[in-house]
Amino acid sequence: MTSTRSRIGLSAHLLSLSEDYRGAGINRYIYGLLTHLPAAAPHLAFTAFVADRRLADDPPDGLALAFPRWPTQSRRAARIAWEQVAQPLALRREGVDLVHGLAYALPAVRGARSVVTVHDLTVFLYPDAFNRTNRLYVATITRESVRRADAIIADSANTRADIIRLLGVAPDKVVAIPLGIDEQYRPAPPAEIEALRQRYGLPPCFILYLGTLEPRKNYPRLIRAFAQLRRQSGLAHTLVIGGGKGWLTESLFALAEQEKVASFVRFLGYVDEADLPALYSLADLYAFPSRYEGFGIPVVEAMACGTPVVCADNSSLPEAAGAAAILVNADDTDALAAALERGLTDQAWRAAARRLGQAQAARFSWRASAAQLVAAYAKAGQERSR
């Protein structure tokens, strides 16, 4: 019997199961939705167009998978060609009624409604954080996809406002749907925490920052503030930085030497997601002085694990942190050093931050995000009478 369910095509070529920077950030958004959308809308049929064939080893329930006919993961040009030339034909063959581009890019398909997620507008606000070729592509595909889309999804109210302001989009076309976090993010058991400490060789007390090593994350400012804190207060903490190498990081590793704190700064590299709850739980403080974020998932994950947070006061981060974190100007080294010191030493604040942080984190789930997205599909005109 032919199914009468409307079919959603999820363009998810950036999904990567690799243990490097490609497996972080937007990847978490894509995987979170792929695993929760089918349950949020059993009356719909979902096909995910993905490049990483390892997903076929353990596919999300209720999700059909479609792979490109040529390798697209290692070469951007091959991925773009597939998305814009071959994928529209595949969408038509699959009988897709609505296509959702999960990361900026929307395939040029006719006869179907379309939705695109724009996670942030870093390429327009901080163009120097990209190399020229990548900047040109991201800016062009974002503008064109937004122009063609029937609806646009933003990760936060701040990103929604950026899209309306910078791209000239009508407000009723853009909806803010906050991201979620997985249920594994909660305070880890002591035995699990100690096992992780031993496995990574972590020090007794440390400040943690997780994120891809790239300019927007503001690592140099954090290292300078940390060095200033050690000089002024004598605190014995180490700064632990976890994240895969991104781009434009050549001078980062030398900075700790210049600031004379090299023996107190640890670079872990990419950290497997399964280890993150215990790592957050083990940290004395989570610091996130990023210059700009579309949402700020690590802030919410850290709070869910009961870890006090210091984060920047810009972009979407106040939405993610609520009243649970110390908010600070990410470009003010003195203010950041003072915030780190308070976050480590003010015991009354730390107790309140743990309580408020877990309550704030409970507001964000992939289940809720998926339900809101299904409502956005309906608003975009996807659902047909059954």
C-alpha positions as CSV (number, residue, x, y, z in Angstrom):
1,M,0.0,0.0,0.0
2,T,1.3,3.4,-0.9
3,S,2.0,5.6,2.1
4,T,0.0,8.8,2.3
5,R,2.4,10.4,4.8
6,S,4.0,13.6,3.8
7,R,7.8,13.1,3.3
8,I,10.4,15.4,4.8
9,G,13.9,15.4,3.2
10,L,16.6,16.4,5.7
11,S,19.7,17.7,3.9
12,A,22.4,16.7,6.4
13,H,25.6,16.5,4.5
14,L,27.7,18.1,7.2
15,L,26.9,15.3,9.7
16,S,30.2,13.7,10.7
17,L,31.0,10.9,13.1
18,S,34.7,11.8,12.9
19,E,36.6,12.5,16.1
20,D,37.7,16.0,15.1
21,Y,36.2,19.5,14.9
22,R,33.8,18.3,12.2
23,G,32.2,16.1,14.9
24,A,31.3,19.1,17.1
25,G,29.1,22.2,16.8
26,I,26.6,22.0,14.0
27,N,27.1,18.2,13.9
28,R,25.5,18.0,17.4
29,Y,22.4,19.9,16.1
30,I,22.0,17.6,13.1
31,Y,22.4,14.4,15.0
32,G,20.1,15.6,17.8
33,L,17.3,16.3,15.3
34,L,17.8,13.1,13.2
35,T,17.3,11.1,16.4
36,H,14.3,12.9,17.7
37,L,12.3,14.2,14.7
38,P,10.7,10.8,13.8
39,A,9.3,10.3,17.3
40,A,8.0,13.9,17.3
41,A,6.0,13.4,14.1
42,P,5.0,9.8,13.5
43,H,2.5,11.0,10.9
44,L,5.4,12.2,8.7
45,A,8.1,10.2,6.9
46,F,11.7,11.3,7.1
47,T,14.6,10.7,4.8
48,A,18.0,12.1,5.7
49,F,20.5,12.8,3.0
50,V,23.9,12.2,4.6
51,A,27.4,11.5,3.5
52,D,28.9,9.7,6.4
53,R,28.1,6.1,5.7
54,R,29.0,5.0,9.3
55,L,25.5,6.3,10.2
56,A,24.1,3.2,8.5
57,D,25.7,1.0,11.2
58,D,23.3,2.4,13.8
59,P,20.6,4.5,12.0
60,P,18.2,6.5,14.1
61,D,14.8,4.9,14.6
62,G,12.1,5.8,12.0
63,L,14.6,7.5,9.7
64,A,15.4,6.5,6.1
65,L,18.9,7.2,4.9
66,A,20.0,8.3,1.4
67,F,23.7,8.6,0.5
68,P,25.4,10.5,-2.4
69,R,26.6,8.6,-5.4
70,W,30.1,10.0,-5.1
71,P,32.3,10.8,-2.0
72,T,31.5,14.3,-0.6
73,Q,33.0,14.3,2.9
74,S,36.6,15.2,2.1
75,R,36.1,17.7,-0.6
76,R,33.9,20.8,-0.3
77,A,33.5,21.2,-4.1
78,A,32.1,17.6,-4.3
79,R,29.6,18.3,-1.5
80,I,28.4,21.5,-3.0
81,A,28.0,19.9,-6.4
82,W,26.0,17.1,-4.9
83,E,23.8,19.5,-2.8
84,Q,23.0,21.9,-5.6
85,V,23.0,19.6,-8.7
86,A,22.4,15.9,-7.8
87,Q,20.4,16.2,-4.6
88,P,17.5,18.0,-6.2
89,L,17.0,15.0,-8.5
90,A,17.3,12.6,-5.5
91,L,14.7,14.6,-3.6
92,R,12.3,14.3,-6.6
93,R,12.9,10.6,-6.8
94,E,12.1,10.2,-3.1
95,G,8.9,12.2,-3.5
96,V,9.9,14.7,-0.9
97,D,7.1,17.3,0.0
98,L,9.4,19.5,2.1
99,V,13.2,19.8,2.2
100,H,15.0,21.1,5.3
101,G,18.6,22.3,4.9
102,L,20.0,21.7,8.4
103,A,23.0,23.9,8.0
104,Y,22.8,27.1,5.9
105,A,22.5,25.4,2.5
106,L,19.2,24.6,0.8
107,P,19.2,22.4,-2.4
108,A,17.6,24.1,-5.4
109,V,14.5,21.8,-5.7
110,R,11.2,22.6,-7.4
111,G,7.8,21.3,-6.4
112,A,8.6,21.1,-2.7
113,R,8.3,23.5,0.2
114,S,11.6,24.4,1.9
115,V,13.0,25.3,5.3
116,V,16.6,26.2,6.1
117,T,18.4,26.5,9.5
118,V,20.8,29.4,9.8
119,H,22.8,28.8,13.0
120,D,24.6,32.1,13.2
121,L,25.8,35.0,11.0
122,T,29.4,34.8,12.0
123,V,30.5,35.0,8.3
124,F,28.9,38.5,8.1
125,L,29.8,39.8,11.6
126,Y,33.3,38.3,11.8
127,P,34.5,37.7,8.2
128,D,38.1,37.7,9.2
129,A,37.5,34.5,11.1
130,F,37.2,32.7,7.7
131,N,39.6,32.2,4.8
132,R,38.5,33.9,1.7
133,T,37.2,30.9,-0.2
134,N,35.1,29.6,2.7
135,R,33.8,33.1,3.5
136,L,32.6,33.6,-0.1
137,Y,30.8,30.3,-0.2
138,V,29.1,30.5,3.2
139,A,28.0,34.1,2.6
140,T,26.7,33.3,-0.8
141,I,24.9,30.1,0.0
142,T,23.3,31.6,3.1
143,R,21.9,34.6,1.2
144,E,20.6,32.4,-1.6
145,S,19.1,29.8,0.7
146,V,17.3,32.4,2.9
147,R,15.9,34.0,-0.3
148,R,14.5,30.7,-1.5
149,A,13.2,29.3,1.8
150,D,9.6,29.3,2.8
151,A,10.7,29.4,6.4
152,I,13.9,30.0,8.2
153,I,14.9,28.5,11.5
154,A,17.3,30.3,13.9
155,D,18.9,28.8,16.9
156,S,18.1,31.7,19.2
157,A,16.2,35.0,19.4
158,N,19.5,36.8,18.9
159,T,20.3,34.9,15.7
160,R,16.7,35.5,14.5
161,A,17.2,39.3,15.0
162,D,20.6,39.1,13.2
163,I,18.9,37.3,10.2
164,I,16.2,40.0,10.0
165,R,18.6,42.9,10.4
166,L,21.5,41.7,8.2
167,L,19.7,39.8,5.5
168,G,16.6,41.9,5.2
169,V,14.2,39.0,5.9
170,A,10.6,39.6,6.8
171,P,10.1,38.9,10.6
172,D,7.2,36.5,10.0
173,K,9.4,34.2,7.9
174,V,12.0,33.5,10.7
175,V,11.3,31.4,13.8
176,A,13.7,30.9,16.7
177,I,13.8,27.3,18.0
178,P,16.4,26.8,20.8
179,L,18.6,23.8,20.6
180,G,18.5,20.9,23.0
181,I,21.0,18.8,24.9
182,D,21.1,15.0,25.3
183,E,19.8,13.3,28.5
184,Q,23.3,12.1,29.3
185,Y,24.2,15.6,30.5
186,R,23.8,15.4,34.3
187,P,26.2,15.2,37.2
188,A,28.4,12.1,36.7
189,P,28.9,9.5,39.4
190,P,32.1,9.8,41.5
191,A,33.5,6.6,40.1
192,E,33.0,7.7,36.5
193,I,34.6,11.1,37.3
194,E,37.6,9.5,38.9
195,A,38.1,7.1,36.0
196,L,38.0,10.0,33.6
197,R,40.6,11.9,35.7
198,Q,42.9,9.0,35.6
199,R,42.5,8.3,31.9
200,Y,43.2,11.9,30.9
201,G,45.7,12.6,33.6
202,L,43.8,15.6,34.8
203,P,45.0,17.9,37.6
204,P,43.2,18.2,41.0
205,C,41.5,21.5,40.1
206,F,41.0,23.2,36.8
207,I,39.0,25.6,34.7
208,L,37.5,24.0,31.5
209,Y,36.8,25.4,28.1
210,L,35.5,23.2,25.3
211,G,35.2,24.3,21.6
212,T,36.8,24.0,18.2
213,L,40.1,25.9,18.1
214,E,39.2,28.8,15.9
215,P,39.4,32.6,16.3
216,R,35.8,33.3,17.2
217,K,36.1,31.2,20.4
218,N,38.5,33.8,21.9
219,Y,41.1,31.4,23.3
220,P,43.9,34.0,23.4
221,R,41.8,36.3,25.6
222,L,41.1,33.4,28.0
223,I,44.7,32.4,28.2
224,R,45.7,36.0,29.0
225,A,43.0,36.4,31.6
226,F,44.0,33.0,33.2
227,A,47.7,34.1,33.3
228,Q,46.7,37.4,34.9
229,L,44.6,35.5,37.5
230,R,47.5,33.2,38.4
231,R,49.8,36.2,38.8
232,Q,47.4,38.2,41.0
233,S,45.7,35.5,43.1
234,G,48.1,32.6,43.3
235,L,45.2,30.1,42.6
236,A,46.5,26.7,41.9
237,H,44.1,25.9,39.0
238,T,45.1,24.6,35.6
239,L,43.3,25.7,32.4
240,V,42.1,22.7,30.4
241,I,41.1,23.3,26.8
242,G,39.3,20.6,24.9
243,G,38.5,20.7,21.2
244,G,39.7,19.7,17.7
245,K,41.9,22.0,15.7
246,G,39.9,24.3,13.4
247,W,41.7,27.1,11.6
248,L,43.9,30.1,12.1
249,T,45.3,28.6,15.4
250,E,49.0,28.7,14.5
251,S,50.0,31.2,17.3
252,L,47.7,29.9,20.0
253,F,50.0,27.3,21.4
254,A,52.9,29.7,21.7
255,L,50.8,32.2,23.7
256,A,50.8,30.1,26.9
257,E,54.6,30.2,26.7
258,Q,54.7,33.9,26.2
259,E,52.4,34.4,29.2
260,K,54.6,32.0,31.2
261,V,51.7,29.6,32.0
262,A,52.6,26.8,29.6
263,S,52.9,24.3,32.4
264,F,49.4,25.2,33.6
265,V,47.5,25.0,30.3
266,R,46.5,21.6,28.9
267,F,45.2,21.1,25.4
268,L,43.3,17.8,25.3
269,G,42.4,17.9,21.6
270,Y,39.1,16.4,20.5
271,V,37.1,14.9,23.4
272,D,34.7,12.1,22.7
273,E,31.2,13.1,23.5
274,A,30.7,10.1,25.8
275,D,33.4,11.6,28.1
276,L,31.9,15.1,28.2
277,P,29.5,14.7,31.2
278,A,32.2,13.4,33.4
279,L,34.6,16.1,32.2
280,Y,32.1,18.9,32.9
281,S,31.3,17.4,36.3
282,L,35.0,17.2,37.2
283,A,35.8,20.9,36.3
284,D,35.6,23.5,39.1
285,L,34.4,26.1,36.6
286,Y,33.4,26.2,32.9
287,A,34.6,29.3,31.0
288,F,33.1,30.3,27.7
289,P,34.3,33.8,26.6
290,S,33.3,33.3,22.9
291,R,32.9,36.4,20.8
292,Y,29.7,35.2,19.1
293,E,27.5,32.1,19.3
294,G,24.3,31.1,17.5
295,F,23.2,29.3,20.7
296,G,26.0,28.1,23.0
297,I,25.3,24.4,23.7
298,P,28.4,23.9,25.9
299,V,27.1,26.4,28.4
300,V,23.8,24.5,28.8
301,E,25.6,21.1,28.9
302,A,28.0,22.4,31.7
303,M,25.1,23.7,33.8
304,A,23.2,20.4,33.3
305,C,26.2,18.7,34.9
306,G,26.2,21.0,37.9
307,T,29.2,23.0,36.9
308,P,29.3,26.8,37.6
309,V,29.7,28.9,34.4
310,V,31.4,32.1,33.4
311,C,30.5,33.1,29.9
312,A,30.4,36.1,27.5
313,D,27.5,38.6,27.7
314,N,27.2,38.8,23.9
315,S,25.0,37.3,21.1
316,S,22.8,34.4,22.2
317,L,24.8,33.5,25.3
318,P,22.5,35.3,27.8
319,E,19.6,33.3,26.4
320,A,21.4,30.0,27.0
321,A,22.8,31.0,30.5
322,G,19.8,32.8,31.9
323,A,20.5,34.0,35.4
324,A,22.7,31.1,36.3
325,A,26.1,32.3,35.0
326,I,28.5,35.2,35.5
327,L,28.2,37.2,32.3
328,V,31.3,39.2,31.2
329,N,32.6,41.3,28.4
330,A,34.6,38.8,26.3
331,D,37.0,41.5,25.1
332,D,37.9,42.8,28.6
333,T,40.8,40.8,30.0
334,D,40.6,42.4,33.5
335,A,36.9,41.7,33.7
336,L,37.3,38.1,32.6
337,A,40.1,37.5,35.1
338,A,37.9,38.9,37.9
339,A,34.9,36.8,36.8
340,L,37.1,33.6,36.8
341,E,38.3,34.4,40.3
342,R,34.8,35.0,41.6
343,G,33.6,31.9,39.9
344,L,36.2,29.8,41.7
345,T,36.2,31.5,45.2
346,D,32.6,32.8,45.9
347,Q,31.1,29.7,47.5
348,A,27.7,31.2,48.0
349,W,27.5,32.1,44.3
350,R,28.8,28.6,43.3
351,A,26.1,26.9,45.3
352,A,23.4,29.1,43.7
353,A,24.9,28.6,40.2
354,R,24.7,24.9,40.5
355,R,21.0,25.0,41.5
356,L,20.0,27.7,39.0
357,G,22.1,26.1,36.2
358,Q,20.5,22.8,36.4
359,A,17.0,24.4,36.4
360,Q,18.0,26.5,33.4
361,A,19.4,23.5,31.5
362,A,16.2,21.6,32.0
363,R,14.5,24.1,29.7
364,F,16.4,22.8,26.7
365,S,15.8,19.3,25.1
366,W,15.9,17.9,21.6
367,R,12.4,16.5,22.2
368,A,11.1,20.1,22.6
369,S,13.2,21.4,19.7
370,A,11.9,18.6,17.4
371,A,8.3,19.3,18.3
372,Q,8.7,23.0,17.6
373,L,10.4,22.2,14.3
374,V,7.4,20.0,13.2
375,A,5.1,22.9,13.9
376,A,7.3,25.1,11.7
377,Y,7.0,22.6,8.9
378,A,3.3,22.8,9.1
379,K,3.4,26.6,9.1
380,A,5.6,26.4,6.0
381,G,2.7,24.7,4.2
382,Q,4.1,21.2,4.2
383,E,1.2,19.1,5.6
384,R,-1.3,18.0,3.1
385,S,-4.7,16.6,3.9
386,R,-4.6,12.9,4.8
